Amino acid sequence: MSSQNEFEDRRAERENAARNADQVADKVELRRQAGHEIQAGQIQDGQIQDGQIQDVQLEQALRNFRLSVHAWSEAELSRPRTATMTVRHRSWRLATGVALGCVLVAGGVSGTVYQRHQKQAEQARIAAQREADHQRQLALQKAREDEDQLLAKVNSDVSREVPDAMEPLAQLMGDEGNQ
Amino acid sequence: MAAGTMMEAVTMATADEPAAREFSSIVATHRPQIFRFLLASTRDPDLAETLTQDCFLKAHRNWASFRGESSPMTWLMRIAINLQKDHWRNRRMQFWRMTRTNSVDVDEAGDWLPSHESSAEQRLLAREQVERVWQAVKGLSERQRTVFLLRHVEEMELGEIARTTGLSEGTVKAHLSRALARVRAEVGGSR
């Protein structure tokens, strides 16, 4: 039993030593990366002397940063999430529906207005044509009447009484025509 | 939860196969880490969640071709980094889209404080430090930020970072050094 305890103690010591060695290696690497040379004799008994570490603040800041990111990440991972994509999808659908509805209404209204406008234009065109026909007929009729009047006048002019001096000749021509 | 439902659907589709069970355990093990890295990279919880889902979806599709040459974590992290790159590249190309992102402001990101700080003064100091580190991280290039986050948030070794990012170890060191110098300058400004 005691030998097992000793074995456990030795193993714990070995683990501690390994952990210390890792920490020292990390510190050395940190200092090297930060642009500081490690002087010989600074490492004693597996540890860097505290007074000689110039970048304690940097080390502390990096440690705090790491712990902060870990804490934030854990909090975010355990936070229940809402399906924002679905909401966005729904709003997108709604917007599309409204836009489509507006387009349909606008199309319907403009179609009706256009159709009415076309109908009115056609009616106006037909009325204008009818009016023009009517005017043309009136003009023709008037022309015909004028012509008739002119012919009547010519006739009346032509058929006026023959002067007395020509009466015998007119009678003769009338007789010849009868024969 | 959306992610849980999706992951369940992915795993249930082939629930009978041992590979699916193995993949399911990989998802359960590595999802927090992938999400954390993407959250730190984007500062946008919704985007990080989406990219995490995409990462595991892609991993699931290619799970049969994973030969185990690297650890699953390295493989998944590589997919996550590529997805993140693709996302920003697509955003840059689609410049006509709305440029607003849901990224949390640096001040807000600094609100998450380690719980061990007891006094109000310690908490204030810690908050200021975290905000300054965020500010520095915000100004880093994409590669520098990736390398910095992998090293100082995910606590990955340099060799593992090199394998994950596909860079040489020397390049990783150079990026890390520049990133750290910037963080150091920012944190040093608070003194």
Chai-1 contact restraints between the chains, C-beta under 6 A:
chainA,res_idxA,chainB,res_idxB,connection_type,confidence,min_distance_angstrom,max_distance_angstrom,comment,restraint_id
A,Q33,B,L176,contact,1.0,0.0,6.0,A-B,restraint_1
A,Q33,B,S177,contact,1.0,0.0,6.0,A-B,restraint_2
A,Q33,B,L180,contact,1.0,0.0,6.0,A-B,restraint_3
A,A34,B,L180,contact,1.0,0.0,6.0,A-B,restraint_4
A,A34,B,R184,contact,1.0,0.0,6.0,A-B,restraint_5
A,L58,B,R184,contact,1.0,0.0,6.0,A-B,restraint_6
A,L58,B,V187,contact,1.0,0.0,6.0,A-B,restraint_7
A,A61,B,Q129,contact,1.0,0.0,6.0,A-B,restraint_8
A,A61,B,V133,contact,1.0,0.0,6.0,A-B,restraint_9
A,A61,B,V187,contact,1.0,0.0,6.0,A-B,restraint_10
A,L62,B,H152,contact,1.0,0.0,6.0,A-B,restraint_11
A,N64,B,P114,contact,1.0,0.0,6.0,A-B,restraint_12
A,N64,B,A126,contact,1.0,0.0,6.0,A-B,restraint_13
A,N64,B,Q129,contact,1.0,0.0,6.0,A-B,restraint_14
A,N64,B,V130,contact,1.0,0.0,6.0,A-B,restraint_15
A,F65,B,V130,contact,1.0,0.0,6.0,A-B,restraint_16
A,F65,B,V133,contact,1.0,0.0,6.0,A-B,restraint_17
A,R66,B,V153,contact,1.0,0.0,6.0,A-B,restraint_18
A,L67,B,P114,contact,1.0,0.0,6.0,A-B,restraint_19
A,S68,B,W112,contact,1.0,0.0,6.0,A-B,restraint_20
A,S68,B,L113,contact,1.0,0.0,6.0,A-B,restraint_21
A,S68,B,V130,contact,1.0,0.0,6.0,A-B,restraint_22
A,V69,B,A40,contact,1.0,0.0,6.0,A-B,restraint_23
A,V69,B,V153,contact,1.0,0.0,6.0,A-B,restraint_24
A,A71,B,W112,contact,1.0,0.0,6.0,A-B,restraint_25
A,W72,B,W112,contact,1.0,0.0,6.0,A-B,restraint_26
A,S73,B,R36,contact,1.0,0.0,6.0,A-B,restraint_27
A,S73,B,L39,contact,1.0,0.0,6.0,A-B,restraint_28
A,E76,B,P45,contact,1.0,0.0,6.0,A-B,restraint_29
A,L77,B,P32,contact,1.0,0.0,6.0,A-B,restraint_30
A,R81,B,M1,contact,1.0,0.0,6.0,A-B,restraint_31
A,R81,B,A2,contact,1.0,0.0,6.0,A-B,restraint_32
A,A83,B,A2,contact,1.0,0.0,6.0,A-B,restraint_33
